[in-house]
Structures are given as C-alpha cells and as structure tokens.
C-alpha cells in the first residue's frame, strides 16, 4: 500500500523558513520523480516543485523560484522542501506526490503552512 506522509508545516512569520518532509512507502521511491503541490483556501491545487528520480534535475513554479529548494534522499525514501523568505501568499496545505498518483487523484493528508505575523 502506497503511503506518503508529509510533515514539517506550522505557523511562521513573513520572511521566515520551514523545511517540509515527505516519507514514502509501498513503492520503489527511487524510480519516480516526486513533486510538492499546494492548495490555498478557495484555490485549486498547484504544482510547486519537481525533482527527478535521480535528484539531478529540479523545476519550480515561478512564484517560488529562488526561495524554495526541493531535494530527496533515496536512501531514506524522503523528499524535502526547504522554504525560505516565506510570504503570506505561501499559506496553503502542502502535499508531496508522484505525477501518476496526482493524475489519479490520490493524495496524502498534507501539512499546513501558515505565514502570518
């Protein structure tokens, strides 16, 4: 059974940092590209960042480029999202997922990030 467990969210002031983690199980993690998505209240879920299975290539939404960094440890079956210079508009529930599971509408519980003073 595939499981993706996100953690690391919380309340942070504007300009602050958070590091999200996502531990995967139930599939061959090292064979899949992984992404972070987010969904703000009243908005559609959006793709934030993607990392290839090897970790050598990453891509980012324009809104987070230069502030967020995606990384992975295939030894630990974990993907990370380092978020710096956070803004109130980054407030959302953050999810990790593979493209295939995302297209099938299969999601974990996510982790809430709130940026507020």
N, C-alpha and C positions, 0 to 999 in steps of 0.2 A: 504494500500500500504506500503510495507516494505521500510524503508529508513535507511541508515547507513551514518552518516555524520562525517567524520574524520577531525580533526584539530590539531594544535599544532606544525606543522612542521616549518622548517625555515633553515637558514644558521647558522652553529655553527662551532667553531674551533675544531680541533682534541683534544680529552680529555674532551670536554665539555659535557653538558647534555641537554636533551629535554624531555618533557612529552607530549605524544600524547593522545588525547581523541577521543572517537567514541561514538556518541549518536545514539541510536537505537529507531525506532518507527515502528508501524504497525504489530508487532508480540509480543508474550509473551517472552520477553527478558530473564526472569529469568529461563526459561525452557531449554535454549540452551547453550551448550558450545560455546565459542567465541574464535576467533584466530586473530592474527595480521600476515599479509603477507607483503612481499615487493618485488618490481621489480626494478632492476637496469637497466640502459640503455643497450640494447643489450643482456639482460639476461632473463631467464624465471622467472616467479613469484615464490617465495619460501616461505614456512611456517616459521615464526619466533618464535611464541609463542602461546600457547593454554591455556585456563583456563576453568575448568568445570563449569556447570551451577551454582553450589553452591559456587564456588570460592575456594574450599578447595584444589584442585589439579591443578598444573600448569606443563607445559613442555616447553622446549626451544630447538631451534636449537643449535648445538654445537658452532656455530660461535658467538652466543650472550650470551651463558650461563655465569652467573656471572656478566654480565654487564647490562642486560635488566631485567625488572620486569613487568610482566603482572598482572593486578588487575581489579576488577569490583565493581560497585555499582548497585545492582539490584533495589535499591530504585530510582536511577537516570537513569536507563536504559543506563548505560555508562560503557564502557570498556576502560582501560588505558594501556599505555605502557611507563614506565619510562626507559629512555635510558641514561646510564652513560658511561663514558670513550669512547666516540664515536670515531670511526676511519673513515678514508676516504672511506673505503670499505663498510661502512654502508649507504653511499649515495644511495638513492632509493626513489621511491614513496611507501608510506606505506598505507596499506588497512586493515580494520577490516572486518571480515565476519564470518558467520557460515559455518560449513562444507558443509551443504546441498546446500546453495547458491553458495558456491565456486565451487562445482561439477557441478552446472548448469550454471556456467559462469556469474553469476550475481554479479556485483561489484559496489561499490560507486566510488566517484571521487578521493579518496585517498588524502594524504597530502605529499608534497615534503619535504624530509630531505636531506640537503646538508652539508657534513662535509668537510671543506676546510679551509686552512689558507690564 
